[in-house]
Amino acid sequence: MNKWMKCCIVLALLFVMPSYAFAMNQFEPFVPMLMSFLFIVVLFLVFREVVCWYWKINVRIELLTEIRDLLKNQAK
């Protein structure tokens, strides 16, 4: 499974689990808070990945690492 499919599965579970808890009348005070926190964390990770992809940050890091390694080898 690729990274996007895993993110979609996690997001689907985050939408299904709170509705299941409310349907079963299990109104624990911490469950909605916990689900909200998890949802926010997952959204942050997904949007972070999208921003890194859009601005090609991961590619830049790889190129800079390669340049650093080549300069170290050249200096020896």
C-alpha positions, 0 to 999 in steps of 0.5 A: 500500500502506498502512503496516500492509501494509508492516509485515506484509510486512517481518515475513513476510520476517524470518520467512522469511529466517532459516529459508531461511538455516538450510535452506541450511546457511549458518551465518554467525555474523553472520546470526542476530545481524543478523536478530535485530536487524532483527526487534527494530527492526521490532517496536519500530517496529510497537509504537511506531505502535500506542502512538501510535495508541492514545493519539492522540499523532499527533492531539495533535501535529497539533492542537498544531501547528495551535494554534501556527500560529493563535496566531502568525497572531493575534499578527501 
